[in-house]
Amino acid sequence: MITYRLRDAMPASRRHEWEALLALENEREKRIKIEAYLDSGRGECWLRRPEIAALVQQNLLHFDGSRYRLLAWVVMPNHVHTLIETSQTPLADILNGWKSYTGKAANRLLKRTANFWQAEYFDRFIRDEEHFRKAVHYIENNPVKAGLVNLPEEWIFGSSCYRSAGGSPACSVAP
C-alpha cells in the first residue's frame, strides 16, 4: 500500500499544524492523524482538477499487468493511495515513473514549472488477507471519509468506480 502526495499537501506555511504529527511515536496514530490532515485538503489540491486526476489515474492503469498489478487506488485532491503487487520492477522505480511522468504532464497543463510531487512516499507491506481487505476498504472509502462523496463508487478517480463500471473509462475524464 503506497501513499504519495502533492508537494504542498503539508505546506511549510502551516508547519505549526502538522509538525507535531510527524513527531508521534505510535506509527498507527501518526498515520491516522497525517491521513486526516491530508483529507482536510491543504495546499493547491491540483488533483481536484478532473483533467489532472484523470492523467494520474490513466498513468496508474498504463503499466497495470506489466510492471505491477494494480489492486486498488484513489486519486484524492492532494494525494494518491494505491495498492499494488510488484514483481520484477522495484517499488522505487515504479514511484519514480509515476511521479516523473505525471508531474511533468500536470505542470504542462497548469503552465507551471515547480515541483509537483513531494519526493517522499509512504509504503506499507500487506501482511495477510485481513490486512489486504482493510487496505482496499480504506483506499476506496477515502473520498467518503473526506466528505467528497456519499458512496465510494461515486468518486470517479478510484478503483471502486472503475470496478463498478466494469473497467470502463466512464470513471475518468480524458485530459
Phi, psi and omega in degrees: 000130186232139173234129172224154190222163178296155183306323186255018181296332175235077189297142178301327181294344179244024181308324180299336180278324189245348184301321180295332179297320182291336182276351180299134182278326179286111185300321180295313179298318179300312182299316180297316182289323177294318178299319178297321178296314178299318181294343179285351171079046177281158178085189183289338180053051181302334182284357174286338178284122186306321182292330179278318176299320178296320177302313180296314180297316180296326177293320177299318183286336187303313183258012176298126180096348177243302179271338181196171173248117182276116186258326178198151178198161170206135175256108180268172182301329181227010178201169182227138172244136175224155171231115182231159171247122182265161175228266184274325186280125179297145182304317180300323179291322178298311181296318178299318178296313179303308187288324180294307182298308185289327177297314179294315181294318179295318178298323176298314179298324183272354183055051179221167182233357183293164175302135182267311183258150170290142184298321184282161169216162180243130178231153181218129179285135179275123188279320186201182183299320179296318177296319178301312181300316179294322179295315178298315179300314180300310182301307186289336179265002181301318178295329177290312181300325180279357178079022182271331179212169178269330181230143182306320183289350176284341180275110190287350181251058180197166184292333180296313177295314182303314180293318182292337177266011178069033180076019182278147174290005177298342181267019175212166179244125181295137179290000000 
